[in-house]
């Protein structure tokens, strides 16, 4: 038969509380994370933690530009490709290129189409595109009233300026593995360009008749 443990007196009952039998037996342990007093460091710990490290960077290494003690700019430490190369011809990659667009216009009754090829192009690629787009405009750009009067003449003048710009460039040096476009025959040697004669003759006939009716010479 086990003996029940002695009953402890209730708190605030007025009965005397027996002393703690374990009090004072455990030695007080120092806190290992406590900050040592000023000027005192454990054995083996350097008395000056910053000793042995240079305050300034070694000579020959550039510091941050714009900061205190910044070193002069040294091209040896410049990042590669600091300046992007100028863009070349978008077709053959030749550096001798002009950034000018080539246009074409197609007009059929009330429907119109505008085609634009943005540069840059070299001499050979630009002249080849001008010839193709101009021939397309001369063949298909007259079959709408607005095209006949406004858009087709504007496109032809634009391509004429483009041909002059590309003609002033030197002969291209294409990038490795790429070839420029073939210029082909000039515009006046392409039969489709002469389709423009039909609407031009019709427009001339209409304009002459309007003038004669307005002047009363009929």
Residue frames as a rotation matrix with the C-alpha (Angstrom) as fourth column:
UNK 1
0.585 0.811 0.000 0.00
0.811 -0.585 0.000 0.00
0.000 0.000 -1.000 0.00
UNK 2
-0.340 -0.746 0.572 1.56
0.734 -0.591 -0.334 3.31
0.588 0.307 0.749 -1.19
UNK 3
-0.165 0.193 -0.967 1.66
0.802 -0.544 -0.246 6.33
-0.573 -0.817 -0.066 1.05
UNK 4
0.639 0.443 0.629 -0.02
0.739 -0.579 -0.343 9.39
0.212 0.685 -0.697 -0.53
UNK 5
-0.415 -0.830 0.372 2.25
0.669 -0.556 -0.494 12.43
0.617 0.044 0.786 -0.97
UNK 6
-0.446 0.224 -0.866 1.96
0.747 -0.441 -0.498 15.08
-0.493 -0.869 0.029 1.68
UNK 7
0.465 0.729 0.503 -0.59
0.871 -0.477 -0.115 17.75
0.156 0.492 -0.857 0.88
UNK 8
-0.713 -0.671 0.204 0.87
0.648 -0.742 -0.172 21.18
0.266 0.009 0.964 0.10
UNK 9
-0.265 0.629 -0.731 -0.87
0.569 -0.510 -0.645 24.10
-0.779 -0.587 -0.223 1.71
UNK 10
0.389 0.514 0.765 -3.05
0.919 -0.269 -0.287 26.17
0.058 0.815 -0.577 -0.61
UNK 11
-0.656 -0.612 0.442 -1.76
0.600 -0.778 -0.187 29.62
0.459 0.142 0.877 -1.62
UNK 12
-0.581 0.350 0.735 -3.00
-0.409 -0.906 0.108 32.53
0.704 -0.238 0.669 0.48
UNK 13
0.319 0.717 -0.620 -4.31
0.270 0.558 0.785 30.05
0.909 -0.418 -0.016 3.11
UNK 14
0.621 -0.132 0.772 -2.11
-0.672 -0.596 0.439 31.50
0.402 -0.792 -0.459 5.84
UNK 15
0.937 -0.308 0.164 -0.23
0.166 0.806 0.568 28.22
-0.307 -0.505 0.806 6.43
UNK 16
0.237 -0.925 -0.296 3.57
-0.599 -0.379 0.705 28.36
-0.765 0.010 -0.644 6.34
UNK 17
0.903 -0.008 -0.429 5.10
-0.388 0.410 -0.825 27.26
0.183 0.912 0.367 3.00
UNK 18
0.674 -0.700 0.236 7.94
0.318 0.563 0.763 24.73
-0.667 -0.440 0.602 3.39
UNK 19
0.137 -0.709 -0.692 11.26
-0.649 -0.592 0.478 25.74
-0.748 0.384 -0.541 1.82
UNK 20
0.834 0.084 -0.545 12.26
-0.527 0.413 -0.743 24.48
0.162 0.907 0.388 -1.69
UNK 21
0.701 -0.592 0.397 14.65
0.068 0.610 0.790 21.57
-0.710 -0.527 0.468 -1.16
UNK 22
0.389 -0.557 0.733 16.31
0.914 0.330 -0.235 22.21
-0.111 0.762 0.638 -4.61
UNK 23
0.958 -0.009 0.285 16.95
0.051 -0.978 -0.203 25.89
0.281 0.209 -0.937 -4.10
UNK 24
0.611 -0.776 0.155 20.62
-0.755 -0.512 0.409 26.86
-0.238 -0.367 -0.899 -4.16
UNK 25
0.419 -0.477 0.773 21.86
0.115 0.872 0.476 23.49
-0.900 -0.111 0.421 -5.34
UNK 26
0.534 -0.206 0.820 22.30
0.845 0.169 -0.507 24.45
-0.034 0.964 0.264 -9.05
UNK 27
-0.306 -0.744 -0.594 25.17
0.584 -0.640 0.499 26.76
-0.751 -0.194 0.630 -9.67
UNK 28
0.645 0.538 -0.542 24.35
-0.030 -0.691 -0.722 29.87
-0.763 0.482 -0.430 -11.65
UNK 29
0.042 -0.588 0.808 25.64
0.883 0.401 0.245 29.38
-0.468 0.703 0.536 -15.23
UNK 30
-0.444 -0.245 -0.862 26.96
-0.071 -0.949 0.306 32.37
-0.893 0.197 0.405 -17.19
UNK 31
0.692 0.722 -0.029 25.12
-0.004 -0.037 -0.999 33.43
-0.722 0.691 -0.023 -20.34
UNK 32
-0.119 -0.832 0.542 27.28
0.689 0.323 0.648 32.33
-0.714 0.451 0.535 -23.32
UNK 33
0.054 0.224 0.973 25.61
0.944 -0.330 0.023 34.95
0.326 0.917 -0.229 -25.59
UNK 34
0.779 0.235 -0.581 26.14
0.490 -0.806 0.331 37.90
-0.390 -0.543 -0.743 -23.31
UNK 35
0.705 -0.527 0.475 28.24
0.126 -0.566 -0.815 40.79
0.698 0.634 -0.333 -24.68
UNK 36
0.083 -0.738 -0.670 31.63
0.970 0.215 -0.116 40.91
0.229 -0.640 0.734 -22.96
UNK 37
0.656 0.111 -0.747 32.39
0.450 -0.852 0.268 44.08
-0.607 -0.511 -0.609 -21.02
UNK 38
0.960 -0.273 0.063 34.14
-0.128 -0.627 -0.769 46.88
0.249 0.730 -0.636 -22.86
UNK 39
0.264 -0.955 0.134 37.83
-0.930 -0.289 -0.228 46.23
0.257 -0.064 -0.964 -23.26
UNK 40
-0.328 -0.342 0.881 37.57
-0.623 0.779 0.070 42.55
-0.710 -0.526 -0.469 -22.29
UNK 41
0.302 0.337 -0.892 37.58
-0.901 0.408 -0.150 39.75
0.313 0.849 0.427 -24.88
UNK 42
0.908 0.035 0.418 37.76
-0.212 0.899 0.384 35.98
-0.362 -0.437 0.824 -24.40
UNK 43
-0.039 -0.981 0.190 41.05
-0.330 0.192 0.924 34.18
-0.943 -0.027 -0.331 -24.78
UNK 44
-0.517 -0.258 0.816 41.97
0.602 0.568 0.561 33.73
-0.608 0.782 -0.139 -28.46
UNK 45
0.555 0.744 0.373 39.63
0.816 -0.398 -0.420 36.47
-0.164 0.537 -0.827 -29.67
UNK 46
-0.357 -0.757 0.548 41.40
0.808 -0.544 -0.226 39.36
0.469 0.362 0.806 -31.45
UNK 47
-0.310 0.173 -0.935 41.36
0.727 -0.591 -0.350 42.52
-0.613 -0.788 0.058 -29.42
UNK 48
-0.359 0.200 -0.912 40.92
-0.495 -0.869 0.004 44.61
-0.792 0.452 0.411 -32.61
UNK 49
0.209 0.478 0.853 38.51
0.370 0.769 -0.521 42.83
-0.905 0.425 -0.016 -35.01
UNK 50
0.962 0.237 -0.136 39.26
-0.016 -0.449 -0.893 45.28
-0.273 0.861 -0.428 -37.83
UNK 51
0.184 -0.970 -0.158 42.99
-0.647 -0.241 0.724 44.71
-0.740 -0.032 -0.672 -37.71
UNK 52
-0.504 -0.524 0.687 44.58
0.136 0.737 0.662 43.18
-0.853 0.427 -0.300 -40.81
UNK 53
0.197 0.632 0.749 42.02
0.929 0.124 -0.349 44.51
-0.314 0.765 -0.563 -43.31
UNK 54
-0.809 -0.565 0.161 43.03
0.587 -0.759 0.283 47.47
-0.038 0.323 0.946 -45.55
UNK 55
-0.188 0.734 -0.653 40.88
0.305 -0.588 -0.749 50.56
-0.934 -0.340 -0.113 -45.30
UNK 56
0.164 0.176 -0.971 41.43
-0.782 -0.576 -0.237 51.44
-0.601 0.798 0.043 -48.99
UNK 57
0.932 0.166 0.323 41.27
0.051 0.821 -0.569 49.09
-0.360 0.547 0.756 -52.03
UNK 58
0.071 -0.970 0.232 44.60
0.578 0.229 0.783 48.02
-0.813 0.078 0.577 -53.51
UNK 59
-0.096 -0.223 -0.970 46.16
-0.531 -0.813 0.240 50.20
-0.842 0.538 -0.041 -56.13
UNK 60
-0.929 -0.275 -0.246 45.17
-0.337 0.360 0.870 49.30
-0.150 0.892 -0.427 -59.69
UNK 61
-0.596 0.799 0.078 41.53
0.803 0.591 0.084 48.34
0.022 0.113 -0.993 -59.03
UNK 62
-0.711 0.343 0.614 38.93
-0.042 -0.892 0.450 50.93
0.702 0.294 0.648 -60.03
UNK 63
-0.839 0.495 -0.226 36.53
0.273 0.024 -0.962 52.08
-0.470 -0.869 -0.155 -57.35
UNK 64
0.034 0.951 0.309 32.90
0.939 0.076 -0.336 52.91
-0.343 0.301 -0.890 -57.88
UNK 65
-0.655 -0.290 0.698 32.61
0.611 -0.747 0.263 55.83
0.445 0.599 0.666 -60.27
UNK 66
0.047 0.673 0.738 31.18
0.016 -0.739 0.673 58.94
0.999 -0.020 -0.046 -58.73
UNK 67
0.829 0.257 -0.496 31.88
0.456 0.202 0.867 57.89
0.323 -0.945 0.051 -55.12
UNK 68
0.808 -0.577 0.123 34.48
-0.552 -0.665 0.503 59.29
-0.208 -0.474 -0.856 -52.78
UNK 69
-0.051 -0.945 0.323 37.98
-0.517 0.301 0.801 58.39
-0.855 -0.126 -0.504 -53.86
UNK 70
0.824 0.415 0.386 36.86
0.097 0.568 -0.817 57.30
-0.558 0.711 0.428 -57.33
UNK 71
-0.224 -0.952 0.208 39.72
0.344 0.122 0.931 56.34
-0.912 0.280 0.300 -59.62
UNK 72
-0.307 0.081 -0.948 40.06
-0.764 -0.615 0.195 57.81
-0.568 0.784 0.251 -63.13
UNK 73
0.742 0.666 0.079 38.31
-0.452 0.584 -0.675 55.95
-0.495 0.465 0.734 -65.94
UNK 74
-0.448 -0.882 0.146 40.42
-0.543 0.398 0.739 53.15
-0.710 0.252 -0.657 -67.35
UNK 75
0.124 0.548 -0.827 39.42
-0.987 0.151 -0.048 51.72
0.099 0.823 0.560 -70.76
UNK 76
-0.749 -0.454 -0.481 40.85
-0.435 0.886 -0.160 48.34
0.499 0.090 -0.862 -69.72
UNK 77
-0.897 0.441 0.041 37.92
0.210 0.504 -0.838 47.91
-0.390 -0.742 -0.545 -67.31
UNK 78
-0.444 0.773 -0.454 35.22
-0.854 -0.518 -0.047 49.06
-0.271 0.366 0.890 -69.75
UNK 79
0.035 0.516 0.856 32.52
-0.114 0.853 -0.510 46.44
-0.993 -0.080 0.088 -70.42
UNK 80
-0.859 -0.343 0.381 32.62
0.298 0.271 0.915 44.80
-0.417 0.899 -0.131 -73.86
UNK 81
-0.442 0.670 0.596 30.26
0.789 -0.025 0.614 46.06
0.426 0.742 -0.517 -76.55
UNK 82
-0.523 0.217 -0.824 29.83
0.532 -0.672 -0.515 49.40
-0.666 -0.708 0.236 -74.85
UNK 83
-0.326 0.402 -0.856 28.75
-0.661 -0.744 -0.097 50.92
-0.676 0.534 0.508 -78.17
UNK 84
0.241 0.503 0.830 26.33
0.273 0.786 -0.555 48.92
-0.931 0.360 0.053 -80.34
UNK 85
-0.792 -0.560 0.242 27.37
0.364 -0.116 0.924 48.73
-0.490 0.820 0.295 -83.98
UNK 86
-0.471 0.611 -0.637 25.35
-0.719 -0.684 -0.125 50.69
-0.512 0.399 0.761 -86.51
UNK 87
0.214 0.612 0.761 22.58
0.017 0.777 -0.630 48.61
-0.977 0.148 0.156 -88.12
UNK 88
-0.836 -0.518 -0.182 23.27
-0.216 0.005 0.976 47.34
-0.505 0.855 -0.116 -91.61
UNK 89
-0.517 0.641 -0.567 21.06
-0.749 -0.018 0.663 46.24
0.415 0.768 0.489 -94.45
UNK 90
-0.075 0.582 0.810 18.15
-0.838 0.404 -0.367 44.22
-0.541 -0.706 0.457 -93.12
UNK 91
0.870 0.409 -0.274 18.41
-0.491 0.677 -0.548 41.82
-0.039 0.612 0.790 -96.05
UNK 92
0.652 -0.682 -0.331 22.12
0.229 0.593 -0.772 41.11
0.723 0.428 0.543 -96.54
UNK 93
0.767 -0.309 -0.562 23.66
0.596 0.019 0.803 42.75
-0.237 -0.951 0.199 -93.46
UNK 94
-0.028 -0.806 0.592 25.94
0.834 -0.345 -0.431 45.11
0.551 0.481 0.682 -95.41
UNK 95
-0.190 -0.076 -0.979 27.05
0.832 -0.543 -0.119 48.07
-0.522 -0.837 0.166 -93.24
UNK 96
-0.974 -0.131 -0.187 26.73
0.011 -0.847 0.531 50.50
-0.228 0.515 0.826 -96.17
UNK 97
-0.388 0.916 0.106 22.98
0.897 0.349 0.272 51.10
0.212 0.200 -0.956 -95.83
UNK 98
-0.883 0.263 0.389 20.44
-0.262 -0.963 0.055 53.93
0.389 -0.054 0.919 -95.81
UNK 99
-0.742 0.653 -0.153 17.45
0.506 0.394 -0.767 53.93
-0.440 -0.647 -0.623 -93.48
UNK 100
-0.626 0.577 -0.525 14.68
-0.721 -0.685 0.107 54.73
-0.298 0.445 0.845 -95.96
UNK 101
-0.192 0.672 0.715 11.42
0.006 0.729 -0.684 52.95
-0.981 -0.127 -0.144 -96.74
UNK 102
-0.978 0.026 -0.205 10.14
-0.204 0.048 0.978 51.68
0.036 0.998 -0.042 -100.09
UNK 103
-0.377 0.922 0.087 6.41
-0.350 -0.055 -0.935 51.91
-0.858 -0.383 0.343 -100.85
UNK 104
-0.959 0.271 0.080 3.80
0.174 0.344 0.923 50.43
0.222 0.899 -0.377 -103.18
UNK 105
-0.540 0.839 -0.069 0.12
-0.505 -0.389 -0.771 51.23
-0.673 -0.382 0.633 -103.68
UNK 106
-0.906 0.388 0.167 -2.76
0.397 0.647 0.651 49.21
0.145 0.656 -0.740 -105.08
UNK 107
-0.624 0.744 -0.239 -6.13
-0.436 -0.586 -0.683 50.78
-0.649 -0.322 0.690 -105.84
UNK 108
-0.891 0.444 0.097 -9.19
0.369 0.580 0.726 48.94
0.266 0.683 -0.681 -107.12
UNK 109
0.020 0.945 0.326 -12.39
0.462 -0.298 0.835 51.02
0.887 0.134 -0.443 -107.28
UNK 110
0.627 0.273 0.729 -13.14
-0.434 -0.655 0.618 51.86
0.647 -0.704 -0.292 -103.60
UNK 111
0.935 -0.346 -0.073 -10.54
0.279 0.595 0.754 49.46
-0.217 -0.725 0.653 -102.13
UNK 112
0.587 -0.797 0.141 -6.94
-0.497 -0.492 -0.715 50.55
0.639 0.349 -0.685 -101.58
UNK 113
0.845 -0.433 -0.313 -3.82
0.534 0.661 0.527 48.88
-0.021 -0.613 0.790 -100.21
UNK 114
0.689 -0.687 0.232 -0.63
-0.642 -0.727 -0.243 50.49
0.336 0.018 -0.942 -98.95
UNK 115
0.811 -0.512 -0.281 2.59
0.548 0.835 0.060 48.44
0.204 -0.203 0.958 -98.79
UNK 116
0.685 -0.632 0.363 5.69
-0.657 -0.751 -0.068 49.67
0.316 -0.193 -0.929 -96.95
UNK 117
0.658 -0.612 -0.440 9.08
0.632 0.766 -0.121 48.01
0.411 -0.198 0.890 -96.53
UNK 118
0.950 -0.292 0.113 11.13
-0.305 -0.780 0.546 49.80
-0.071 -0.553 -0.830 -93.89
UNK 119
0.387 -0.899 -0.206 14.92
-0.227 0.124 -0.966 50.02
0.894 0.421 -0.156 -94.16
UNK 120
0.179 -0.635 -0.751 17.77
-0.690 -0.626 0.365 50.13
-0.702 0.453 -0.550 -93.76
UNK 121
0.856 0.037 0.516 18.78
0.329 0.730 -0.599 48.75
-0.399 0.682 0.613 -97.14
UNK 122
-0.230 -0.969 -0.093 22.08
0.306 -0.163 0.938 48.70
-0.924 0.187 0.334 -99.01
UNK 123
-0.471 -0.028 -0.882 22.52
-0.672 -0.636 0.379 50.01
-0.571 0.771 0.281 -102.54
UNK 124
-0.909 0.048 -0.414 21.73
-0.301 0.613 0.731 46.76
0.289 0.789 -0.543 -104.34
UNK 125
-0.673 0.701 -0.235 18.85
0.735 0.598 -0.319 45.58
-0.083 -0.388 -0.918 -102.13
UNK 126
-0.298 0.572 -0.764 17.28
0.168 -0.757 -0.632 49.04
-0.940 -0.317 0.130 -102.04
UNK 127
-0.571 0.045 -0.820 17.39
-0.745 -0.448 0.494 49.50
-0.345 0.893 0.290 -105.82
UNK 128
-0.936 0.249 -0.249 15.96
0.094 0.857 0.506 46.00
0.340 0.450 -0.826 -106.36
UNK 129
-0.477 0.798 -0.367 13.03
0.776 0.186 -0.603 46.70
-0.413 -0.573 -0.708 -104.03
UNK 130
-0.365 0.325 -0.873 12.39
-0.264 -0.935 -0.238 50.10
-0.893 0.143 0.427 -105.57
UNK 131
-0.805 0.022 -0.593 12.11
-0.591 0.064 0.804 48.53
0.055 0.998 -0.038 -109.02
UNK 132
-0.815 0.522 -0.251 9.74
0.495 0.853 0.168 45.79
0.302 0.013 -0.953 -107.84
UNK 133
-0.347 0.714 -0.608 7.49
0.701 -0.233 -0.674 48.08
-0.623 -0.660 -0.420 -105.77
UNK 134
-0.497 0.145 -0.856 7.38
-0.426 -0.900 0.094 50.81
-0.757 0.411 0.509 -108.43
UNK 135
-0.904 0.170 -0.393 6.41
-0.300 0.404 0.864 48.33
0.306 0.899 -0.314 -111.13
UNK 136
-0.630 0.705 -0.326 3.65
0.775 0.594 -0.214 46.98
0.042 -0.387 -0.921 -108.89
UNK 137
-0.294 0.511 -0.808 2.34
0.309 -0.749 -0.586 50.51
-0.904 -0.422 0.063 -108.32
UNK 138
-0.681 -0.005 -0.732 2.43
-0.606 -0.556 0.568 51.38
-0.410 0.831 0.376 -112.03
UNK 139
-0.884 0.323 -0.336 0.47
-0.006 0.713 0.701 48.23
0.467 0.622 -0.629 -112.84
UNK 140
-0.284 0.788 -0.546 -2.10
0.806 0.505 0.310 48.14
0.520 -0.352 -0.778 -110.03
UNK 141
-0.589 -0.051 -0.807 -2.19
0.702 -0.527 -0.479 51.62
-0.400 -0.849 0.346 -108.54
UNK 142
-0.984 0.141 -0.107 -4.45
-0.175 -0.860 0.479 53.50
-0.024 0.491 0.871 -110.97
UNK 143
-0.636 0.751 -0.178 -7.79
0.291 0.447 0.846 51.72
0.715 0.486 -0.503 -110.68
UNK 144
0.060 0.654 -0.754 -9.35
0.992 -0.121 -0.026 53.91
-0.108 -0.746 -0.657 -107.99
UNK 145
0.667 0.224 0.711 -10.27
0.442 -0.887 -0.136 57.62
0.600 0.404 -0.690 -108.21
UNK 146
0.932 -0.343 0.116 -8.29
-0.304 -0.568 0.765 58.58
-0.197 -0.748 -0.634 -105.08
UNK 147
0.353 -0.839 0.414 -5.39
0.472 0.542 0.696 56.38
-0.808 -0.051 0.587 -106.13
UNK 148
0.318 -0.188 0.929 -5.31
0.937 -0.087 -0.338 57.94
0.144 0.978 0.148 -109.58
UNK 149
0.676 0.063 0.734 -5.18
0.167 -0.983 -0.070 61.50
0.718 0.170 -0.675 -108.27
UNK 150
0.696 -0.299 0.653 -3.41
-0.690 -0.530 0.493 61.31
0.198 -0.794 -0.575 -104.89
UNK 151
0.686 -0.368 0.627 -1.89
-0.383 0.550 0.742 58.07
-0.618 -0.750 0.237 -103.62
UNK 152
0.700 -0.440 0.562 -0.24
0.666 0.686 -0.293 56.61
-0.257 0.580 0.773 -106.70
UNK 153
0.595 -0.545 0.591 1.57
0.137 -0.656 -0.742 59.85
0.792 0.522 -0.316 -107.69
UNK 154
0.629 -0.366 0.686 2.72
-0.771 -0.406 0.491 60.25
0.099 -0.838 -0.537 -104.07
UNK 155
0.737 -0.334 0.587 4.05
-0.001 0.869 0.495 56.67
-0.675 -0.366 0.640 -104.02
UNK 156
0.702 -0.485 0.521 5.92
0.682 0.244 -0.690 57.10
0.207 0.839 0.502 -107.31
UNK 157
0.555 -0.510 0.657 7.58
-0.319 -0.860 -0.399 60.32
0.769 0.012 -0.640 -106.11
UNK 158
0.696 -0.267 0.666 8.52
-0.657 0.138 0.741 58.63
-0.291 -0.954 -0.079 -102.81
UNK 159
0.725 -0.415 0.550 10.17
0.408 0.902 0.143 55.71
-0.556 0.121 0.823 -104.61
UNK 160
0.690 -0.500 0.522 12.01
0.380 -0.364 -0.850 58.11
0.616 0.786 -0.062 -106.90
UNK 161
0.523 -0.494 0.695 13.56
-0.750 -0.654 0.099 59.79
0.406 -0.573 -0.712 -103.85
UNK 162
0.708 -0.234 0.666 14.38
-0.335 0.719 0.609 56.36
-0.622 -0.654 0.431 -102.39
UNK 163
0.795 -0.420 0.438 16.13
0.606 0.576 -0.548 55.33
-0.022 0.701 0.713 -105.61
UNK 164
0.566 -0.600 0.565 18.25
-0.129 -0.741 -0.659 58.49
0.814 0.300 -0.497 -105.47
UNK 165
0.542 -0.345 0.766 19.24
-0.838 -0.165 0.519 57.81
-0.053 -0.924 -0.379 -101.86
UNK 166
0.711 -0.262 0.652 20.20
0.042 0.942 0.332 54.20
-0.702 -0.209 0.681 -102.50
UNK 167
0.834 -0.389 0.392 22.05
0.468 0.120 -0.876 55.14
0.293 0.914 0.282 -105.68
UNK 168
0.573 -0.633 0.520 24.44
-0.565 -0.765 -0.308 57.35
0.593 -0.117 -0.797 -103.68
UNK 169
0.711 -0.294 0.639 25.61
-0.482 0.458 0.747 54.44
-0.512 -0.839 0.184 -101.51
UNK 170
-0.331 -0.860 -0.388 28.81
-0.936 0.246 0.254 52.49
-0.123 0.447 -0.886 -102.31
UNK 171
0.035 0.290 -0.956 28.66
-0.495 0.836 0.236 48.90
0.868 0.465 0.172 -103.46
UNK 172
0.685 0.369 0.628 27.62
-0.712 0.155 0.685 46.67
0.155 -0.917 0.368 -100.56
UNK 173
-0.570 -0.769 -0.289 29.78
-0.567 0.623 -0.540 44.26
0.595 -0.144 -0.791 -98.59
UNK 174
0.452 0.885 -0.109 27.28
-0.503 0.354 0.789 41.63
0.737 -0.302 0.605 -97.40
UNK 175
0.196 -0.288 0.937 27.67
-0.932 0.243 0.270 39.74
-0.305 -0.926 -0.221 -94.16
UNK 176
-0.814 -0.561 -0.149 29.16
-0.580 0.775 0.250 36.23
-0.024 0.290 -0.957 -94.33
UNK 177
-0.840 0.467 0.277 26.65
0.431 0.884 -0.183 33.72
-0.330 -0.034 -0.943 -95.61
UNK 178
0.200 0.936 -0.291 24.20
0.452 -0.351 -0.820 36.35
-0.870 0.032 -0.493 -96.92
UNK 179
-0.660 -0.354 0.663 23.64
0.738 -0.143 0.659 37.70
-0.139 0.924 0.356 -100.42
UNK 180
-0.647 0.452 -0.613 22.08
-0.288 -0.890 -0.352 40.96
-0.706 -0.051 0.707 -101.63
UNK 181
0.337 0.866 0.369 19.02
0.229 0.305 -0.924 40.97
-0.913 0.396 -0.096 -103.85
UNK 182
-0.552 -0.418 0.721 19.33
0.783 0.037 0.621 40.93
-0.286 0.908 0.308 -107.62
UNK 183
-0.644 0.272 -0.715 18.43
-0.181 -0.962 -0.203 44.33
-0.743 -0.002 0.669 -109.05
UNK 184
-0.021 0.645 0.764 16.92
0.761 0.506 -0.406 42.91
-0.648 0.573 -0.501 -112.21
UNK 185
-0.400 -0.109 0.910 15.99
0.833 -0.459 0.311 45.04
0.383 0.882 0.274 -115.23
UNK 186
-0.985 0.057 -0.163 15.08
0.017 -0.908 -0.420 48.71
-0.172 -0.416 0.893 -114.72
UNK 187
-0.306 0.951 -0.035 11.46
0.093 -0.007 -0.996 49.78
-0.948 -0.308 -0.086 -114.49
UNK 188
0.130 0.389 -0.912 11.21
-0.809 -0.490 -0.325 50.96
-0.573 0.780 0.251 -118.11
UNK 189
-0.611 -0.385 -0.691 12.34
-0.731 0.609 0.308 47.50
0.303 0.694 -0.654 -119.26
UNK 190
-0.888 0.390 0.245 9.50
0.174 0.776 -0.606 45.71
-0.427 -0.496 -0.757 -117.47
UNK 191
-0.756 0.602 0.258 6.32
0.277 -0.064 0.959 45.25
0.594 0.796 -0.118 -119.54
UNK 192
-0.028 0.820 -0.572 3.96
0.974 0.150 0.168 45.51
0.224 -0.553 -0.803 -116.55
UNK 193
-0.535 -0.214 -0.817 5.04
0.533 -0.836 -0.129 49.08
-0.656 -0.505 0.561 -115.95
UNK 194
-0.993 0.109 -0.053 3.35
-0.108 -0.602 0.791 50.14
0.054 0.791 0.610 -119.20
UNK 195
-0.333 0.928 -0.164 -0.08
0.896 0.366 0.250 49.13
0.293 -0.064 -0.954 -117.93
UNK 196
-0.274 0.183 -0.944 -0.12
0.599 -0.736 -0.316 52.60
-0.753 -0.652 0.092 -116.41
UNK 197
-0.992 -0.112 -0.059 -0.54
0.023 -0.618 0.786 54.06
-0.125 0.778 0.616 -119.90
UNK 198
-0.486 0.870 0.078 -4.18
0.639 0.293 0.711 52.91
0.597 0.395 -0.698 -120.06
UNK 199
0.311 0.668 -0.676 -5.49
0.939 -0.324 0.111 54.81
-0.145 -0.670 -0.728 -117.00
UNK 200
-0.421 -0.515 -0.747 -3.27
0.384 -0.847 0.367 57.78
-0.822 -0.133 0.554 -117.80
UNK 201
-0.962 0.129 0.241 -4.73
0.199 -0.277 0.940 58.04
0.188 0.952 0.240 -121.31
UNK 202
-0.090 0.990 -0.111 -8.24
0.838 0.136 0.529 57.74
0.539 -0.046 -0.841 -119.90
UNK 203
0.162 0.096 -0.982 -7.53
0.812 -0.578 0.077 60.43
-0.560 -0.810 -0.171 -117.28
UNK 204
-0.793 -0.504 -0.343 -6.09
0.211 -0.755 0.621 62.72
-0.572 0.420 0.705 -119.94
UNK 205
-0.733 0.586 0.347 -9.16
0.431 0.006 0.902 62.23
0.527 0.810 -0.257 -122.18
UNK 206
0.221 0.839 -0.497 -11.53
0.951 -0.072 0.300 63.03
0.216 -0.539 -0.814 -119.27
UNK 207
-0.101 -0.323 -0.941 -9.55
0.619 -0.761 0.195 66.12
-0.779 -0.562 0.277 -118.27
UNK 208
-0.961 -0.271 0.048 -9.48
0.195 -0.546 0.815 67.47
-0.194 0.793 0.577 -121.85
UNK 209
-0.408 0.883 0.232 -13.23
0.614 0.077 0.785 66.98
0.676 0.463 -0.574 -122.27
UNK 210
0.282 0.480 -0.831 -13.98
0.937 -0.322 0.133 68.73
-0.203 -0.816 -0.541 -118.99
UNK 211
-0.485 -0.549 -0.681 -11.83
0.381 -0.833 0.400 71.65
-0.787 -0.065 0.614 -120.04
UNK 212
-0.947 0.138 0.289 -13.51
0.246 -0.263 0.933 71.92
0.205 0.955 0.215 -123.45
UNK 213
-0.042 0.994 -0.098 -16.98
0.833 0.089 0.545 71.82
0.551 -0.058 -0.833 -121.91
UNK 214
0.213 0.099 -0.972 -16.10
0.835 -0.535 0.128 74.43
-0.507 -0.839 -0.197 -119.32
UNK 215
-0.617 -0.558 -0.555 -14.53
0.204 -0.795 0.572 76.79
-0.760 0.240 0.604 -121.86
UNK 216
0.406 0.892 -0.198 -17.36
-0.052 -0.194 -0.980 76.40
-0.913 0.408 -0.033 -124.38
UNK 217
-0.365 -0.638 -0.678 -15.05
-0.748 -0.232 0.622 75.47
-0.554 0.734 -0.393 -127.21
UNK 218
-0.751 0.165 0.639 -17.18
0.360 0.914 0.187 72.58
-0.553 0.371 -0.746 -128.38
